[in-house]
Amino acid sequence: MAIIPIVHPLTSLRIPYEMLGAMDSRAIHYLMQPYHYLIRVAHILTASIFFGVVVLLDCRLMGFHRSMGMRPLAEAALPWLYWTFGISFITGIALFLYDPVHVGSHGYFTPKLLMLGLGLINTAVFRRYRFGAAFTPAGTMPMSAKIAGALSLLCWSAVMIFAMLNTEAAPNVLLQY
């Protein structure tokens, strides 16, 4: 009876342990300990609101809800988007610094960061080059806006999925043959 170790498919994407260990500060950990749950709640709530606003805007970019004007939607949604992203980002960094070895060792942490980066790049490129094209009259949307919306939805959905997968412990399974 041989025991076959289970290797996580994303092991090669992990942040090196030496780097995580160098970032670990017990002083920060003990300073944040009484407030850790509040920081976590703020992170989860703001990330959820951010994702909801992203879904709303991306669906409109992809051509859904054509009767809704893009300009009024963007004017109402963008402040929420900026504030919730900022708070979520700051609380995410705080949660990471609370215990970088534990958080950085999660199998889906690095893919989450990669998709977050791709989501930000997609947003920056769209805002820089094609944002004005999304404000077309009569509810029509150019293909570039539809593609940017679909890529954005894909990236931010992956961020949320990887975040949820990080909360699960590794399966405790021994395979036998």
VMD Tcl script that builds the backbone (N, CA, C; Angstrom):
set m [mol new atoms 531]
animate dup $m
set s [atomselect $m all]
$s set {name element resname resid chain x y z} {
  {N N MET 1 A 0.839 -1.158 0.000}
  {CA C MET 1 A 0.000 0.000 0.000}
  {C C MET 1 A 0.895 1.236 0.000}
  {N N ALA 2 A 0.849 1.957 -1.076}
  {CA C ALA 2 A 1.688 3.151 -1.206}
  {C C ALA 2 A 0.827 4.399 -1.057}
  {N N ILE 3 A 1.397 5.372 -0.434}
  {CA C ILE 3 A 0.715 6.650 -0.286}
  {C C ILE 3 A 1.281 7.597 -1.339}
  {N N ILE 4 A 0.379 8.140 -2.130}
  {CA C ILE 4 A 0.787 9.064 -3.183}
  {C C ILE 4 A 0.464 10.471 -2.696}
  {N N PRO 5 A 1.463 11.323 -2.594}
  {CA C PRO 5 A 1.171 12.684 -2.132}
  {C C PRO 5 A 0.395 13.460 -3.188}
  {N N ILE 6 A -0.506 14.290 -2.715}
  {CA C ILE 6 A -1.286 15.128 -3.615}
  {C C ILE 6 A -0.528 16.436 -3.790}
  {N N VAL 7 A -0.247 16.765 -5.038}
  {CA C VAL 7 A 0.451 18.003 -5.345}
  {C C VAL 7 A -0.562 18.980 -5.909}
  {N N HIS 8 A -0.591 20.151 -5.338}
  {CA C HIS 8 A -1.529 21.172 -5.797}
  {C C HIS 8 A -1.126 21.621 -7.197}
  {N N PRO 9 A -2.091 21.762 -8.116}
  {CA C PRO 9 A -1.746 22.121 -9.503}
  {C C PRO 9 A -1.139 23.512 -9.654}
  {N N LEU 10 A -1.310 24.375 -8.679}
  {CA C LEU 10 A -0.799 25.736 -8.788}
  {C C LEU 10 A 0.427 25.960 -7.912}
  {N N THR 11 A 1.101 24.861 -7.507}
  {CA C THR 11 A 2.249 24.969 -6.624}
  {C C THR 11 A 3.339 25.856 -7.203}
  {N N SER 12 A 3.550 25.773 -8.492}
  {CA C SER 12 A 4.636 26.544 -9.109}
  {C C SER 12 A 4.371 28.043 -9.109}
  {N N LEU 13 A 3.123 28.458 -8.877}
  {CA C LEU 13 A 2.784 29.871 -8.874}
  {C C LEU 13 A 2.892 30.510 -7.485}
  {N N ARG 14 A 3.220 29.742 -6.493}
  {CA C ARG 14 A 3.225 30.268 -5.133}
  {C C ARG 14 A 4.394 31.220 -4.891}
  {N N ILE 15 A 4.158 32.166 -3.980}
  {CA C ILE 15 A 5.201 33.086 -3.548}
  {C C ILE 15 A 6.201 32.281 -2.728}
  {N N PRO 16 A 7.503 32.432 -2.965}
  {CA C PRO 16 A 8.494 31.638 -2.218}
  {C C PRO 16 A 8.373 31.846 -0.705}
  {N N TYR 17 A 8.521 30.768 0.028}
  {CA C TYR 17 A 8.372 30.799 1.482}
  {C C TYR 17 A 9.359 31.777 2.120}
  {N N GLU 18 A 10.554 31.860 1.588}
  {CA C GLU 18 A 11.557 32.763 2.150}
  {C C GLU 18 A 11.071 34.208 2.097}
  {N N MET 19 A 10.417 34.576 0.998}
  {CA C MET 19 A 9.902 35.929 0.852}
  {C C MET 19 A 8.752 36.175 1.837}
  {N N LEU 20 A 7.876 35.184 1.963}
  {CA C LEU 20 A 6.760 35.319 2.902}
  {C C LEU 20 A 7.272 35.420 4.338}
  {N N GLY 21 A 8.264 34.611 4.665}
  {CA C GLY 21 A 8.841 34.638 6.013}
  {C C GLY 21 A 9.492 35.972 6.322}
  {N N ALA 22 A 10.114 36.571 5.317}
  {CA C ALA 22 A 10.763 37.866 5.522}
  {C C ALA 22 A 9.732 38.967 5.778}
  {N N MET 23 A 8.520 38.813 5.260}
  {CA C MET 23 A 7.469 39.817 5.459}
  {C C MET 23 A 6.721 39.638 6.774}
  {N N ASP 24 A 6.908 38.503 7.412}
  {CA C ASP 24 A 6.169 38.204 8.640}
  {C C ASP 24 A 6.664 39.071 9.794}
  {N N SER 25 A 5.743 39.761 10.433}
  {CA C SER 25 A 6.072 40.613 11.578}
  {C C SER 25 A 5.086 40.310 12.694}
  {N N ARG 26 A 5.580 39.754 13.756}
  {CA C ARG 26 A 4.707 39.460 14.895}
  {C C ARG 26 A 4.166 40.744 15.506}
  {N N ALA 27 A 4.919 41.853 15.405}
  {CA C ALA 27 A 4.441 43.127 15.951}
  {C C ALA 27 A 3.161 43.561 15.232}
  {N N ILE 28 A 3.143 43.462 13.906}
  {CA C ILE 28 A 1.941 43.808 13.138}
  {C C ILE 28 A 0.816 42.847 13.497}
  {N N HIS 29 A 1.140 41.581 13.617}
  {CA C HIS 29 A 0.147 40.562 13.961}
  {C C HIS 29 A -0.521 40.892 15.294}
  {N N TYR 30 A 0.262 41.173 16.313}
  {CA C TYR 30 A -0.301 41.446 17.631}
  {C C TYR 30 A -1.022 42.790 17.671}
  {N N LEU 31 A -0.551 43.754 16.907}
  {CA C LEU 31 A -1.205 45.054 16.844}
  {C C LEU 31 A -2.594 44.936 16.208}
  {N N MET 32 A -2.706 44.124 15.169}
  {CA C MET 32 A -3.968 43.985 14.442}
  {C C MET 32 A -4.907 42.944 15.040}
  {N N GLN 33 A -4.412 42.089 15.906}
  {CA C GLN 33 A -5.190 40.959 16.402}
  {C C GLN 33 A -6.574 41.345 16.943}
  {N N PRO 34 A -6.709 42.395 17.751}
  {CA C PRO 34 A -8.054 42.724 18.247}
  {C C PRO 34 A -9.006 43.213 17.152}
  {N N TYR 35 A -8.469 43.662 16.044}
  {CA C TYR 35 A -9.283 44.246 14.972}
  {C C TYR 35 A -9.358 43.365 13.732}
  {N N HIS 36 A -8.737 42.205 13.790}
  {CA C HIS 36 A -8.645 41.344 12.613}
  {C C HIS 36 A -10.014 41.017 12.028}
  {N N TYR 37 A -10.964 40.679 12.877}
  {CA C TYR 37 A -12.283 40.311 12.372}
  {C C TYR 37 A -12.975 41.500 11.702}
  {N N LEU 38 A -12.779 42.711 12.227}
  {CA C LEU 38 A -13.371 43.901 11.600}
  {C C LEU 38 A -12.747 44.181 10.233}
  {N N ILE 39 A -11.441 43.992 10.145}
  {CA C ILE 39 A -10.751 44.188 8.868}
  {C C ILE 39 A -11.234 43.148 7.862}
  {N N ARG 40 A -11.412 41.924 8.312}
  {CA C ARG 40 A -11.893 40.863 7.423}
  {C C ARG 40 A -13.313 41.156 6.940}
  {N N VAL 41 A -14.182 41.588 7.850}
  {CA C VAL 41 A -15.557 41.924 7.473}
  {C C VAL 41 A -15.555 43.071 6.467}
  {N N ALA 42 A -14.763 44.117 6.734}
  {CA C ALA 42 A -14.682 45.248 5.803}
  {C C ALA 42 A -14.184 44.789 4.444}
  {N N HIS 43 A -13.208 43.887 4.428}
  {CA C HIS 43 A -12.669 43.384 3.161}
  {C C HIS 43 A -13.732 42.617 2.380}
  {N N ILE 44 A -14.419 41.727 3.044}
  {CA C ILE 44 A -15.428 40.902 2.367}
  {C C ILE 44 A -16.586 41.754 1.868}
  {N N LEU 45 A -17.066 42.672 2.696}
  {CA C LEU 45 A -18.190 43.520 2.275}
  {C C LEU 45 A -17.816 44.433 1.112}
  {N N THR 46 A -16.672 45.096 1.202}
  {CA C THR 46 A -16.302 46.016 0.119}
  {C C THR 46 A -15.955 45.264 -1.156}
  {N N ALA 47 A -15.314 44.108 -1.034}
  {CA C ALA 47 A -15.022 43.311 -2.237}
  {C C ALA 47 A -16.318 42.839 -2.888}
  {N N SER 48 A -17.310 42.495 -2.083}
  {CA C SER 48 A -18.600 42.053 -2.622}
  {C C SER 48 A -19.324 43.188 -3.331}
  {N N ILE 49 A -19.330 44.359 -2.709}
  {CA C ILE 49 A -19.974 45.512 -3.347}
  {C C ILE 49 A -19.237 45.878 -4.630}
  {N N PHE 50 A -17.916 45.891 -4.578}
  {CA C PHE 50 A -17.114 46.178 -5.766}
  {C C PHE 50 A -17.470 45.210 -6.894}
  {N N PHE 51 A -17.514 43.933 -6.578}
  {CA C PHE 51 A -17.820 42.930 -7.602}
  {C C PHE 51 A -19.222 43.130 -8.167}
  {N N GLY 52 A -20.188 43.448 -7.318}
  {CA C GLY 52 A -21.546 43.694 -7.795}
  {C C GLY 52 A -21.614 44.861 -8.757}
  {N N VAL 53 A -20.888 45.938 -8.447}
  {CA C VAL 53 A -20.870 47.106 -9.335}
  {C C VAL 53 A -20.155 46.764 -10.641}
  {N N VAL 54 A -19.077 45.992 -10.557}
  {CA C VAL 54 A -18.363 45.560 -11.760}
  {C C VAL 54 A -19.284 44.744 -12.662}
  {N N VAL 55 A -20.027 43.821 -12.077}
  {CA C VAL 55 A -20.950 42.990 -12.870}
  {C C VAL 55 A -21.981 43.884 -13.559}
  {N N LEU 56 A -22.527 44.843 -12.825}
  {CA C LEU 56 A -23.519 45.746 -13.406}
  {C C LEU 56 A -22.944 46.520 -14.593}
  {N N LEU 57 A -21.777 47.117 -14.403}
  {CA C LEU 57 A -21.160 47.889 -15.485}
  {C C LEU 57 A -20.741 47.004 -16.659}
  {N N ASP 58 A -20.162 45.855 -16.366}
  {CA C ASP 58 A -19.706 44.973 -17.444}
  {C C ASP 58 A -20.868 44.416 -18.255}
  {N N CYS 59 A -21.952 44.090 -17.575}
  {CA C CYS 59 A -23.125 43.607 -18.322}
  {C C CYS 59 A -23.649 44.696 -19.254}
  {N N ARG 60 A -23.642 45.939 -18.789}
  {CA C ARG 60 A -24.077 47.041 -19.660}
  {C C ARG 60 A -23.111 47.214 -20.828}
  {N N LEU 61 A -21.807 47.095 -20.561}
  {CA C LEU 61 A -20.826 47.198 -21.651}
  {C C LEU 61 A -21.012 46.092 -22.684}
  {N N MET 62 A -21.397 44.911 -22.213}
  {CA C MET 62 A -21.561 43.784 -23.136}
  {C C MET 62 A -22.871 43.854 -23.906}
  {N N GLY 63 A -23.695 44.870 -23.616}
  {CA C GLY 63 A -24.899 45.057 -24.412}
  {C C GLY 63 A -26.196 44.716 -23.717}
  {N N PHE 64 A -26.157 44.271 -22.476}
  {CA C PHE 64 A -27.389 43.991 -21.744}
  {C C PHE 64 A -27.985 45.300 -21.235}
  {N N HIS 65 A -29.269 45.314 -21.028}
  {CA C HIS 65 A -29.985 46.489 -20.509}
  {C C HIS 65 A -29.722 47.719 -21.369}
  {N N ARG 66 A -29.973 47.575 -22.635}
  {CA C ARG 66 A -29.704 48.665 -23.592}
  {C C ARG 66 A -30.511 49.926 -23.292}
  {N N SER 67 A -31.646 49.772 -22.641}
  {CA C SER 67 A -32.468 50.945 -22.348}
  {C C SER 67 A -31.820 51.832 -21.282}
  {N N MET 68 A -30.904 51.263 -20.505}
  {CA C MET 68 A -30.213 52.019 -19.464}
  {C C MET 68 A -29.053 52.783 -20.099}
  {N N GLY 69 A -29.011 54.081 -19.917}
  {CA C GLY 69 A -27.932 54.884 -20.479}
  {C C GLY 69 A -26.609 54.602 -19.777}
  {N N MET 70 A -25.562 54.491 -20.551}
  {CA C MET 70 A -24.256 54.187 -19.976}
  {C C MET 70 A -23.719 55.347 -19.140}
  {N N ARG 71 A -23.909 56.563 -19.603}
  {CA C ARG 71 A -23.371 57.728 -18.876}
  {C C ARG 71 A -23.988 57.851 -17.482}
  {N N PRO 72 A -25.324 57.828 -17.314}
  {CA C PRO 72 A -25.875 57.938 -15.960}
  {C C PRO 72 A -25.471 56.758 -15.070}
  {N N LEU 73 A -25.394 55.580 -15.677}
  {CA C LEU 73 A -24.966 54.405 -14.910}
  {C C LEU 73 A -23.532 54.578 -14.435}
  {N N ALA 74 A -22.656 54.999 -15.320}
  {CA C ALA 74 A -21.247 55.188 -14.955}
  {C C ALA 74 A -21.100 56.287 -13.909}
  {N N GLU 75 A -21.842 57.378 -14.070}
  {CA C GLU 75 A -21.744 58.475 -13.103}
  {C C GLU 75 A -22.199 58.038 -11.717}
  {N N ALA 76 A -23.188 57.163 -11.653}
  {CA C ALA 76 A -23.669 56.677 -10.360}
  {C C ALA 76 A -22.770 55.583 -9.787}
  {N N ALA 77 A -22.225 54.746 -10.655}
  {CA C ALA 77 A -21.505 53.555 -10.188}
  {C C ALA 77 A -20.018 53.775 -9.931}
  {N N LEU 78 A -19.369 54.629 -10.715}
  {CA C LEU 78 A -17.916 54.766 -10.599}
  {C C LEU 78 A -17.434 55.217 -9.217}
  {N N PRO 79 A -18.108 56.158 -8.535}
  {CA C PRO 79 A -17.642 56.474 -7.175}
  {C C PRO 79 A -17.685 55.262 -6.240}
  {N N TRP 80 A -18.737 54.461 -6.354}
  {CA C TRP 80 A -18.816 53.235 -5.549}
  {C C TRP 80 A -17.682 52.282 -5.906}
  {N N LEU 81 A -17.418 52.184 -7.185}
  {CA C LEU 81 A -16.345 51.309 -7.656}
  {C C LEU 81 A -14.997 51.727 -7.072}
  {N N TYR 82 A -14.694 53.012 -7.136}
  {CA C TYR 82 A -13.407 53.500 -6.637}
  {C C TYR 82 A -13.286 53.335 -5.128}
  {N N TRP 83 A -14.315 53.722 -4.392}
  {CA C TRP 83 A -14.253 53.628 -2.930}
  {C C TRP 83 A -14.170 52.179 -2.454}
  {N N THR 84 A -15.008 51.314 -3.004}
  {CA C THR 84 A -14.992 49.918 -2.537}
  {C C THR 84 A -13.706 49.216 -2.940}
  {N N PHE 85 A -13.174 49.531 -4.126}
  {CA C PHE 85 A -11.897 48.931 -4.502}
  {C C PHE 85 A -10.801 49.405 -3.563}
  {N N GLY 86 A -10.754 50.697 -3.285}
  {CA C GLY 86 A -9.713 51.238 -2.407}
  {C C GLY 86 A -9.751 50.619 -1.022}
  {N N ILE 87 A -10.933 50.539 -0.436}
  {CA C ILE 87 A -11.051 49.954 0.903}
  {C C ILE 87 A -10.721 48.473 0.866}
  {N N SER 88 A -11.206 47.780 -0.150}
  {CA C SER 88 A -10.927 46.349 -0.273}
  {C C SER 88 A -9.433 46.096 -0.460}
  {N N PHE 89 A -8.786 46.943 -1.239}
  {CA C PHE 89 A -7.352 46.800 -1.488}
  {C C PHE 89 A -6.552 47.019 -0.196}
  {N N ILE 90 A -6.883 48.080 0.529}
  {CA C ILE 90 A -6.168 48.384 1.777}
  {C C ILE 90 A -6.402 47.289 2.818}
  {N N THR 91 A -7.646 46.851 2.964}
  {CA C THR 91 A -7.911 45.791 3.939}
  {C C THR 91 A -7.290 44.468 3.495}
  {N N GLY 92 A -7.215 44.226 2.187}
  {CA C GLY 92 A -6.553 43.021 1.690}
  {C C GLY 92 A -5.072 43.007 2.029}
  {N N ILE 93 A -4.425 44.152 1.867}
  {CA C ILE 93 A -3.006 44.250 2.244}
  {C C ILE 93 A -2.853 44.040 3.744}
  {N N ALA 94 A -3.750 44.631 4.526}
  {CA C ALA 94 A -3.686 44.457 5.982}
  {C C ALA 94 A -3.864 42.989 6.369}
  {N N LEU 95 A -4.801 42.300 5.738}
  {CA C LEU 95 A -5.008 40.877 6.035}
  {C C LEU 95 A -3.791 40.047 5.645}
  {N N PHE 96 A -3.171 40.415 4.528}
  {CA C PHE 96 A -1.958 39.709 4.116}
  {C C PHE 96 A -0.837 39.933 5.132}
  {N N LEU 97 A -0.631 41.175 5.544}
  {CA C LEU 97 A 0.444 41.488 6.487}
  {C C LEU 97 A 0.175 40.918 7.876}
  {N N TYR 98 A -1.080 40.651 8.197}
  {CA C TYR 98 A -1.428 40.039 9.481}
  {C C TYR 98 A -0.745 38.680 9.640}
  {N N ASP 99 A -0.724 37.911 8.559}
  {CA C ASP 99 A -0.063 36.603 8.585}
  {C C ASP 99 A 0.359 36.217 7.166}
  {N N PRO 100 A 1.448 36.824 6.653}
  {CA C PRO 100 A 1.823 36.597 5.252}
  {C C PRO 100 A 2.182 35.148 4.933}
  {N N VAL 101 A 2.743 34.429 5.878}
  {CA C VAL 101 A 3.117 33.035 5.605}
  {C C VAL 101 A 1.860 32.199 5.378}
  {N N HIS 102 A 0.882 32.372 6.229}
  {CA C HIS 102 A -0.353 31.592 6.099}
  {C C HIS 102 A -1.144 32.014 4.853}
  {N N VAL 103 A -1.366 33.311 4.692}
  {CA C VAL 103 A -2.174 33.800 3.569}
  {C C VAL 103 A -1.465 33.541 2.240}
  {N N GLY 104 A -0.167 33.833 2.180}
  {CA C GLY 104 A 0.580 33.657 0.942}
  {C C GLY 104 A 0.785 32.209 0.544}
  {N N SER 105 A 0.586 31.287 1.490}
  {CA C SER 105 A 0.754 29.862 1.207}
  {C C SER 105 A -0.491 29.227 0.610}
  {N N HIS 106 A -1.605 29.942 0.616}
  {CA C HIS 106 A -2.819 29.388 0.013}
  {C C HIS 106 A -2.578 29.114 -1.466}
  {N N GLY 107 A -3.130 28.023 -1.941}
  {CA C GLY 107 A -2.913 27.609 -3.319}
  {C C GLY 107 A -3.435 28.569 -4.368}
  {N N TYR 108 A -4.465 29.329 -4.036}
  {CA C TYR 108 A -5.068 30.205 -5.031}
  {C C TYR 108 A -4.764 31.681 -4.785}
  {N N PHE 109 A -3.852 31.983 -3.853}
  {CA C PHE 109 A -3.536 33.375 -3.550}
  {C C PHE 109 A -2.820 34.052 -4.722}
  {N N THR 110 A -1.790 33.422 -5.248}
  {CA C THR 110 A -1.052 34.023 -6.364}
  {C C THR 110 A -1.913 34.127 -7.622}
  {N N PRO 111 A -2.685 33.099 -7.997}
  {CA C PRO 111 A -3.581 33.282 -9.148}
  {C C PRO 111 A -4.592 34.409 -8.926}
  {N N LYS 112 A -5.056 34.580 -7.685}
  {CA C LYS 112 A -5.957 35.693 -7.376}
  {C C LYS 112 A -5.262 37.022 -7.658}
  {N N LEU 113 A -4.016 37.150 -7.211}
  {CA C LEU 113 A -3.268 38.382 -7.451}
  {C C LEU 113 A -3.024 38.607 -8.939}
  {N N LEU 114 A -2.729 37.538 -9.676}
  {CA C LEU 114 A -2.517 37.654 -11.119}
  {C C LEU 114 A -3.783 38.126 -11.832}
  {N N MET 115 A -4.922 37.549 -11.470}
  {CA C MET 115 A -6.177 37.955 -12.100}
  {C C MET 115 A -6.567 39.370 -11.691}
  {N N LEU 116 A -6.258 39.757 -10.466}
  {CA C LEU 116 A -6.493 41.128 -10.023}
  {C C LEU 116 A -5.672 42.091 -10.879}
  {N N GLY 117 A -4.419 41.741 -11.096}
  {CA C GLY 117 A -3.557 42.563 -11.951}
  {C C GLY 117 A -4.074 42.650 -13.372}
  {N N LEU 118 A -4.518 41.523 -13.930}
  {CA C LEU 118 A -5.070 41.532 -15.290}
  {C C LEU 118 A -6.357 42.354 -15.358}
  {N N GLY 119 A -7.175 42.278 -14.321}
  {CA C GLY 119 A -8.391 43.082 -14.272}
  {C C GLY 119 A -8.073 44.570 -14.260}
  {N N LEU 120 A -7.050 44.952 -13.491}
  {CA C LEU 120 A -6.649 46.362 -13.445}
  {C C LEU 120 A -6.055 46.821 -14.779}
  {N N ILE 121 A -5.262 45.956 -15.406}
  {CA C ILE 121 A -4.684 46.298 -16.716}
  {C C ILE 121 A -5.792 46.472 -17.751}
  {N N ASN 122 A -6.745 45.546 -17.765}
  {CA C ASN 122 A -7.870 45.645 -18.695}
  {C C ASN 122 A -8.629 46.953 -18.478}
  {N N THR 123 A -8.859 47.303 -17.225}
  {CA C THR 123 A -9.557 48.545 -16.913}
  {C C THR 123 A -8.757 49.754 -17.373}
  {N N ALA 124 A -7.460 49.753 -17.097}
  {CA C ALA 124 A -6.616 50.895 -17.480}
  {C C ALA 124 A -6.580 51.077 -18.995}
  {N N VAL 125 A -6.439 49.976 -19.728}
  {CA C VAL 125 A -6.396 50.062 -21.193}
  {C C VAL 125 A -7.740 50.557 -21.723}
  {N N PHE 126 A -8.828 50.009 -21.200}
  {CA C PHE 126 A -10.152 50.426 -21.659}
  {C C PHE 126 A -10.401 51.891 -21.336}
  {N N ARG 127 A -10.063 52.309 -20.115}
  {CA C ARG 127 A -10.268 53.714 -19.721}
  {C C ARG 127 A -9.423 54.661 -20.576}
  {N N ARG 128 A -8.225 54.233 -20.914}
  {CA C ARG 128 A -7.300 55.105 -21.658}
  {C C ARG 128 A -7.693 55.236 -23.122}
  {N N TYR 129 A -8.129 54.135 -23.745}
  {CA C TYR 129 A -8.301 54.139 -25.193}
  {C C TYR 129 A -9.742 54.052 -25.689}
  {N N ARG 130 A -10.632 53.406 -24.947}
  {CA C ARG 130 A -11.948 53.143 -25.517}
  {C C ARG 130 A -13.114 53.564 -24.633}
  {N N PHE 131 A -12.861 54.191 -23.508}
  {CA C PHE 131 A -13.935 54.524 -22.575}
  {C C PHE 131 A -14.974 55.435 -23.215}
  {N N GLY 132 A -14.546 56.439 -23.946}
  {CA C GLY 132 A -15.475 57.368 -24.588}
  {C C GLY 132 A -16.389 56.690 -25.591}
  {N N ALA 133 A -15.903 55.631 -26.216}
  {CA C ALA 133 A -16.709 54.921 -27.207}
  {C C ALA 133 A -17.910 54.225 -26.572}
  {N N ALA 134 A -17.855 53.980 -25.264}
  {CA C ALA 134 A -18.963 53.303 -24.595}
  {C C ALA 134 A -20.169 54.212 -24.409}
  {N N PHE 135 A -19.969 55.519 -24.568}
  {CA C PHE 135 A -21.061 56.469 -24.367}
  {C C PHE 135 A -21.752 56.806 -25.685}
  {N N THR 136 A -22.073 55.774 -26.425}
  {CA C THR 136 A -22.744 55.976 -27.705}
  {C C THR 136 A -24.243 56.136 -27.479}
  {N N PRO 137 A -24.917 56.850 -28.359}
  {CA C PRO 137 A -26.369 57.027 -28.200}
  {C C PRO 137 A -27.134 55.774 -28.607}
  {N N ALA 138 A -28.371 55.753 -28.279}
  {CA C ALA 138 A -29.329 54.712 -28.706}
  {C C ALA 138 A -28.974 53.323 -28.201}
  {N N GLY 139 A -28.195 53.225 -27.152}
  {CA C GLY 139 A -27.950 51.935 -26.526}
  {C C GLY 139 A -27.033 50.995 -27.274}
  {N N THR 140 A -26.451 51.415 -28.390}
  {CA C THR 140 A -25.524 50.537 -29.098}
  {C C THR 140 A -24.170 50.576 -28.386}
  {N N MET 141 A -23.449 49.511 -28.479}
  {CA C MET 141 A -22.156 49.426 -27.807}
  {C C MET 141 A -21.125 48.900 -28.803}
  {N N PRO 142 A -19.988 49.578 -28.948}
  {CA C PRO 142 A -18.965 49.097 -29.875}
  {C C PRO 142 A -18.362 47.772 -29.410}
  {N N MET 143 A -17.826 47.033 -30.353}
  {CA C MET 143 A -17.262 45.717 -30.045}
  {C C MET 143 A -16.130 45.818 -29.018}
  {N N SER 144 A -15.329 46.882 -29.076}
  {CA C SER 144 A -14.227 47.024 -28.122}
  {C C SER 144 A -14.750 47.116 -26.691}
  {N N ALA 145 A -15.881 47.792 -26.492}
  {CA C ALA 145 A -16.476 47.893 -25.162}
  {C C ALA 145 A -17.028 46.543 -24.717}
  {N N LYS 146 A -17.628 45.808 -25.645}
  {CA C LYS 146 A -18.155 44.483 -25.310}
  {C C LYS 146 A -17.031 43.542 -24.897}
  {N N ILE 147 A -15.917 43.577 -25.629}
  {CA C ILE 147 A -14.768 42.724 -25.308}
  {C C ILE 147 A -14.168 43.123 -23.967}
  {N N ALA 148 A -14.019 44.423 -23.736}
  {CA C ALA 148 A -13.471 44.894 -22.453}
  {C C ALA 148 A -14.374 44.483 -21.302}
  {N N GLY 149 A -15.693 44.575 -21.495}
  {CA C GLY 149 A -16.631 44.155 -20.456}
  {C C GLY 149 A -16.541 42.668 -20.168}
  {N N ALA 150 A -16.432 41.866 -21.226}
  {CA C ALA 150 A -16.333 40.412 -21.042}
  {C C ALA 150 A -15.021 40.037 -20.346}
  {N N LEU 151 A -13.914 40.657 -20.766}
  {CA C LEU 151 A -12.627 40.380 -20.111}
  {C C LEU 151 A -12.646 40.813 -18.650}
  {N N SER 152 A -13.235 41.954 -18.390}
  {CA C SER 152 A -13.341 42.445 -17.021}
  {C C SER 152 A -14.156 41.482 -16.165}
  {N N LEU 153 A -15.287 41.067 -16.675}
  {CA C LEU 153 A -16.138 40.135 -15.936}
  {C C LEU 153 A -15.411 38.819 -15.672}
  {N N LEU 154 A -14.672 38.344 -16.656}
  {CA C LEU 154 A -13.891 37.119 -16.490}
  {C C LEU 154 A -12.816 37.285 -15.412}
  {N N CYS 155 A -12.057 38.365 -15.480}
  {CA C CYS 155 A -10.972 38.588 -14.509}
  {C C CYS 155 A -11.493 38.739 -13.092}
  {N N TRP 156 A -12.501 39.602 -12.902}
  {CA C TRP 156 A -12.992 39.860 -11.542}
  {C C TRP 156 A -13.769 38.667 -11.002}
  {N N SER 157 A -14.423 37.894 -11.863}
  {CA C SER 157 A -15.065 36.653 -11.406}
  {C C SER 157 A -14.010 35.666 -10.924}
  {N N ALA 158 A -12.910 35.573 -11.657}
  {CA C ALA 158 A -11.819 34.681 -11.253}
  {C C ALA 158 A -11.217 35.132 -9.916}
  {N N VAL 159 A -11.078 36.444 -9.711}
  {CA C VAL 159 A -10.571 36.948 -8.425}
  {C C VAL 159 A -11.479 36.473 -7.295}
  {N N MET 160 A -12.775 36.614 -7.469}
  {CA C MET 160 A -13.716 36.211 -6.415}
  {C C MET 160 A -13.703 34.696 -6.207}
  {N N ILE 161 A -13.633 33.937 -7.290}
  {CA C ILE 161 A -13.604 32.476 -7.164}
  {C C ILE 161 A -12.328 32.022 -6.458}
  {N N PHE 162 A -11.184 32.573 -6.856}
  {CA C PHE 162 A -9.929 32.210 -6.195}
  {C C PHE 162 A -9.946 32.621 -4.725}
  {N N ALA 163 A -10.548 33.742 -4.407}
  {CA C ALA 163 A -10.651 34.167 -3.007}
  {C C ALA 163 A -11.476 33.159 -2.210}
  {N N MET 164 A -12.561 32.682 -2.801}
  {CA C MET 164 A -13.386 31.685 -2.108}
  {C C MET 164 A -12.648 30.362 -1.959}
  {N N LEU 165 A -11.907 29.968 -2.987}
  {CA C LEU 165 A -11.163 28.713 -2.906}
  {C C LEU 165 A -10.047 28.791 -1.867}
  {N N ASN 166 A -9.523 29.978 -1.613}
  {CA C ASN 166 A -8.473 30.140 -0.604}
  {C C ASN 166 A -8.978 29.861 0.797}
  {N N THR 167 A -10.270 29.969 1.028}
  {CA C THR 167 A -10.797 29.751 2.367}
  {C C THR 167 A -10.929 28.269 2.688}
  {N N GLU 168 A -10.877 27.439 1.689}
  {CA C GLU 168 A -10.995 26.005 1.898}
  {C C GLU 168 A -9.640 25.397 2.238}
  {N N ALA 169 A -9.637 24.512 3.189}
  {CA C ALA 169 A -8.399 23.804 3.530}
  {C C ALA 169 A -8.092 22.782 2.435}
  {N N ALA 170 A -6.830 22.431 2.333}
  {CA C ALA 170 A -6.440 21.403 1.364}
  {C C ALA 170 A -7.108 20.083 1.743}
  {N N PRO 171 A -7.557 19.329 0.745}
  {CA C PRO 171 A -8.232 18.055 1.071}
  {C C PRO 171 A -7.252 17.109 1.762}
  {N N ASN 172 A -7.783 16.437 2.744}
  {CA C ASN 172 A -6.976 15.511 3.526}
  {C C ASN 172 A -7.233 14.092 3.000}
  {N N VAL 173 A -6.742 13.798 1.825}
  {CA C VAL 173 A -7.053 12.538 1.162}
  {C C VAL 173 A -5.755 11.788 0.889}
  {N N LEU 174 A -5.787 10.522 1.134}
  {CA C LEU 174 A -4.675 9.651 0.779}
  {C C LEU 174 A -5.148 8.715 -0.322}
  {N N LEU 175 A -4.470 8.767 -1.434}
  {CA C LEU 175 A -4.825 7.889 -2.539}
  {C C LEU 175 A -4.075 6.576 -2.417}
  {N N GLN 176 A -4.784 5.500 -2.669}
  {CA C GLN 176 A -4.149 4.190 -2.601}
  {C C GLN 176 A -4.349 3.469 -3.927}
  {N N TYR 177 A -3.407 2.621 -4.224}
  {CA C TYR 177 A -3.605 1.750 -5.401}
  {C C TYR 177 A -3.043 0.408 -5.129}
}
mol reanalyze $m
mol bondsrecalc $m
mol representation Tube
mol addrep $m
